[in-house]
Amino acid sequence: MMETLARIEETLQSVLALTEAPGAPPRLVAAMRHAVFPGGARIRPQLCLAVAAACGDDNPELSDAAAAAVELLHCASLVHDDLPCFDDAPTRRGRPSVHSAFGERLAVLAGDGLIVLAFQALGVASARMPARAARVLASVARGVGVPYGITAGQAWECEPRVALSDYQRAKTGALFAAATCAGAEAAGVDGQAWIALGEWLGEAYQVADDIRDVLADPALLGKPTGRDAALGRPSSAAEHGLEGAVQHFDRLVACAMEAVPPCRGTNALRALVRAEAERLVPAHWCPDVARTLAPLAVAAAAAPAGAAARRSRAASTAG
């Protein structure tokens, strides 16, 4: 894993260096770099490279570019998601968010710049196998666009009604599906067989994010918690309750494990999924779920009959 992470960081550094030519606006360049380094778990590019390796990885320049593009698009989405018009988040990854550090105008432009840079990276790597690179580019573009990419996912927050599964599939699942599909296609393999893995794992990530928004320590998470409830956003924790959300997360992880196509890297990919599942929703959080739900049992006695019955069931499930 350390080798893969080093490969990802080296590629991202090389791609960001494209922005640092003489005459470039220095604060915009700094804002873009602030958005990318230091990174989070880098799970999307890890997944992209793991799939490429499982499929032979005979064009590492293209698979590196695909992994970097997916991560840059993810970072761009975080910059825009943190803006005052959406989450108004003061921190990200334990540091000031881009708009907090550089101002709202530069944050908008930094996010835009990272989107363009992602496709520039793919363009630079396309010379050796242009037909293959074109398929990778199309898969990545689908993951960020409309109707089902992360742009659409963010836009669902602006609609009066949304199905939770549609929201989660677009906001998070789409870029994971792009990562798995692009990883396979960078290695010359049909990416369709790999989409399901990305979709299941992406939806699991969004459910985990909903759970972490309730349970995680903001200092450890590196960003504010309680935002879903404060902003009235769709959330698995709100729709299913914490216990139900954890159970749903476990089901999605199991589906992701089963969705790994037969290949020489099956065991490594399943190990990556298991490790990420434990990192996102650690087993020791289960008692925290019970403690969080316990007050519901106390409140149930004073609640109307129907609500009391529902809360009693939730409390008994948590136990």
C-alpha positions in Angstrom: 0.0 0.0 0.0 2.8 2.4 0.9 4.3 1.9 -2.6 1.0 2.7 -4.2 0.5 5.8 -2.1 4.0 7.0 -3.0 3.1 6.5 -6.7 -0.1 8.5 -6.3 1.7 11.4 -4.5 4.5 11.5 -7.1 2.0 11.7 -9.9 -0.1 14.4 -8.2 3.0 16.4 -7.6 4.0 16.1 -11.3 0.5 17.1 -12.5 0.3 20.1 -10.1 3.7 21.2 -11.3 1.9 22.0 -14.7 0.2 24.9 -12.9 3.4 26.5 -11.7 4.7 28.1 -14.8 6.0 31.7 -14.7 3.2 34.2 -15.0 0.5 32.0 -13.3 -1.5 33.7 -10.6 0.5 32.7 -7.5 -2.4 32.7 -5.0 -4.6 30.6 -7.3 -1.8 28.1 -7.7 -1.3 28.0 -3.9 -5.1 27.5 -3.4 -5.1 24.5 -5.8 -2.1 23.0 -4.1 -3.8 23.6 -0.7 -6.8 21.6 -1.9 -4.7 18.6 -2.9 -1.9 18.4 -0.3 -1.8 16.9 2.2 -4.4 14.4 1.0 -6.9 12.2 2.7 -6.9 8.5 2.3 -6.6 8.7 -1.5 -8.9 5.7 -1.7 -10.2 6.6 -5.2 -6.8 6.6 -6.8 -5.8 3.6 -4.8 -8.8 1.7 -6.1 -8.1 2.8 -9.7 -4.5 1.6 -9.5 -5.5 -1.7 -7.7 -8.0 -2.5 -10.5 -5.4 -1.6 -13.2 -2.9 -3.9 -11.5 -5.5 -6.7 -11.4 -6.0 -6.2 -15.1 -2.3 -6.2 -16.0 -1.4 -2.5 -15.8 0.5 -2.5 -19.1 0.3 1.3 -19.5 1.2 2.7 -16.1 1.5 6.2 -17.5 -2.2 6.1 -18.4 -3.3 4.4 -15.2 -1.3 7.0 -13.1 -3.0 9.8 -15.0 -6.5 8.2 -14.5 -5.8 7.8 -10.8 -4.6 11.4 -10.5 -7.6 12.7 -12.5 -10.0 11.0 -10.2 -8.3 12.4 -7.1 -8.2 15.9 -8.6 -11.9 15.8 -9.4 -12.6 14.6 -5.9 -10.5 17.4 -4.4 -12.3 19.9 -6.6 -15.7 18.6 -5.4 -14.6 19.1 -1.8 -13.5 22.7 -2.4 -16.9 23.5 -3.9 -18.8 21.4 -1.3 -17.1 23.5 1.5 -18.2 26.9 0.0 -20.6 29.1 1.9 -23.3 28.5 -0.6 -23.2 24.7 0.3 -21.7 23.5 3.6 -19.9 26.7 4.7 -17.3 24.4 6.2 -14.4 26.3 7.9 -12.1 23.2 8.0 -11.2 20.3 5.8 -8.6 17.6 6.6 -7.8 19.4 9.8 -6.8 22.6 8.1 -8.7 25.7 7.0 -10.9 24.9 3.9 -9.8 26.6 0.7 -12.3 29.4 0.9 -11.4 30.0 4.6 -7.7 30.3 3.7 -7.9 32.0 0.3 -11.3 33.6 0.0 -14.5 32.5 -1.7 -13.5 33.8 -5.2 -10.2 31.9 -5.3 -11.9 28.8 -3.9 -14.4 28.7 -6.8 -11.5 29.2 -9.3 -9.3 26.6 -7.6 -12.1 24.0 -7.9 -12.6 24.9 -11.5 -8.9 24.8 -12.1 -8.6 21.3 -10.6 -11.4 20.0 -12.8 -9.6 21.2 -16.0 -6.2 20.0 -14.7 -7.7 16.5 -14.2 -8.5 16.3 -17.9 -5.2 17.9 -18.9 -3.4 15.1 -17.1 -5.4 12.5 -19.1 -4.6 14.4 -22.3 -0.9 14.4 -21.6 -0.9 10.6 -21.0 -2.9 9.8 -24.2 -0.2 9.9 -26.8 0.8 6.2 -26.6 -2.6 4.6 -26.8 -5.1 7.3 -27.8 -8.1 5.0 -28.3 -7.6 3.5 -24.9 -7.2 6.9 -23.3 -10.4 8.1 -25.0 -12.3 5.4 -23.2 -10.7 6.3 -19.9 -11.6 10.0 -20.4 -15.2 9.1 -21.2 -15.5 7.0 -18.1 -14.0 9.7 -15.9 -16.2 12.4 -17.4 -19.4 10.3 -16.8 -18.4 10.2 -13.1 -18.4 13.9 -12.7 -21.0 15.2 -15.1 -24.8 15.1 -15.6 -27.1 13.1 -15.4 -25.5 10.7 -12.9 -22.1 12.1 -11.9 -21.0 14.0 -8.8 -22.2 17.3 -10.2 -25.7 15.9 -10.3 -25.2 14.5 -6.9 -24.4 17.9 -5.4 -27.3 19.4 -7.4 -29.7 17.1 -5.7 -29.2 19.1 -2.5 -30.9 22.0 -4.3 -34.0 20.0 -5.2 -37.1 20.0 -3.0 -37.2 16.1 -3.0 -34.7 13.4 -3.6 -34.5 9.7 -3.2 -31.6 8.9 -0.8 -30.2 6.1 -3.0 -30.2 8.4 -6.1 -28.4 11.1 -4.1 -25.8 8.8 -2.7 -25.2 7.0 -6.0 -24.5 10.3 -7.8 -22.7 12.3 -5.1 -20.2 9.6 -4.1 -20.8 6.3 -6.0 -20.3 7.8 -9.4 -16.7 8.8 -8.9 -15.9 5.4 -7.3 -17.4 3.7 -10.4 -15.3 6.0 -12.6 -12.2 5.0 -10.6 -12.8 1.2 -11.1 -13.9 1.5 -14.7 -11.0 3.8 -15.7 -8.5 1.6 -13.9 -9.6 -1.4 -16.0 -9.7 0.6 -19.2 -6.3 2.1 -18.7 -5.0 -1.5 -18.7 -7.0 -2.4 -21.8 -9.8 -4.3 -20.2 -13.6 -3.6 -20.6 -14.5 -1.4 -17.7 -18.2 -2.4 -17.5 -17.4 -5.5 -15.4 -15.8 -3.3 -12.8 -18.5 -0.6 -12.4 -20.5 -2.5 -9.8 -17.6 -2.7 -7.4 -17.2 1.1 -7.6 -20.9 1.7 -7.2 -21.3 -0.5 -4.2 -18.2 0.9 -2.5 -19.1 4.4 -3.3 -22.5 4.1 -1.8 -20.9 2.5 1.3 -18.6 5.5 1.5 -21.5 7.9 1.5 -23.4 5.9 4.2 -20.2 5.9 6.2 -19.9 9.6 5.8 -23.4 10.0 7.2 -22.6 7.8 10.2 -19.3 9.7 10.8 -21.2 13.0 10.7 -23.0 11.8 13.8 -20.4 9.8 15.7 -16.9 10.9 14.7 -14.8 13.4 16.7 -14.4 16.5 14.5 -10.8 16.8 15.6 -10.0 13.3 14.3 -12.3 13.7 11.2 -10.7 17.0 10.3 -14.0 18.8 9.5 -17.1 19.8 11.3 -19.7 17.2 12.2 -23.5 17.5 12.5 -23.7 19.2 9.2 -26.3 16.9 7.7 -28.8 17.6 10.4 -28.0 21.3 10.4 -28.4 21.7 6.7 -31.3 19.3 6.3 -29.4 17.1 3.8 -30.5 13.6 2.9 -28.7 11.1 5.3 -28.8 7.4 5.9 -28.5 8.1 9.7 -31.6 10.3 9.5 -33.6 7.9 7.3 -32.6 4.6 8.9 -31.4 5.5 12.3 -27.8 5.0 13.4 -28.1 1.3 13.9 -29.9 0.8 10.6 -27.3 2.9 8.8 -24.5 0.8 10.2 -26.3 -2.4 9.1 -26.8 -0.9 5.7 -23.1 0.0 5.5 -22.2 -3.6 6.3 -24.5 -4.9 3.5 -23.0 -2.5 1.0 -19.5 -3.5 1.9 -20.5 -7.2 1.5 -21.9 -6.4 -1.9 -18.7 -4.6 -2.9 -16.6 -7.6 -1.9 -18.8 -9.9 -4.0 -18.7 -7.5 -7.0 -14.9 -8.0 -7.5 -14.7 -9.8 -10.8 -12.5 -12.9 -11.0 -8.9 -11.8 -11.5 -5.4 -12.3 -10.2 -5.9 -9.4 -7.8 -9.2 -10.5 -6.3 -7.7 -11.1 -2.8 -5.8 -7.8 -2.8 -8.9 -5.9 -3.8 -11.1 -7.5 -1.2 -8.4 -6.8 1.4 -8.5 -3.2 0.4 -12.3 -3.0 0.8 -12.1 -4.7 4.2 -9.4 -2.3 5.4 -11.3 0.7 4.3 -14.5 -0.5 5.9 -12.8 -0.8 9.2 -11.2 2.6 8.8 -14.5 4.3 8.0 -16.7 2.6 10.5 -14.5 1.0 13.2 -16.0 -2.0 15.0 -15.4 -0.2 18.4 -18.0 2.4 17.3 -20.8 -0.1 17.9 -21.0 0.7 21.6 -21.0 4.4 20.6 -24.1 3.7 18.5 -25.8 2.1 21.5 -24.9 5.0 23.8 -26.1 7.6 21.3 -29.5 5.8 20.9 -29.9 5.0 24.6 -31.5 8.4 25.4 -34.3 7.6 23.0 -35.5 4.9 25.4 -35.7 7.5 28.2 -37.5 10.0 26.0 -40.0 7.3 24.7 -41.9 7.3 27.9 -43.0 10.9 27.4 -43.6 10.6 23.7 -46.9 10.0 21.9 -47.7 6.3 21.5 -46.6 5.8 17.9 -43.3 7.6 18.3 -42.7 5.8 21.6 -43.1 2.5 19.9 -40.7 3.4 17.1 -38.1 4.7 19.6 -38.4 1.7 21.8 -37.7 -0.6 18.9 -34.7 1.6 18.0 -33.3 1.4 21.5 -33.8 -2.4 21.8 -32.1 -2.9 18.5 -29.1 -0.8 19.6 -28.8 -3.1 22.7 
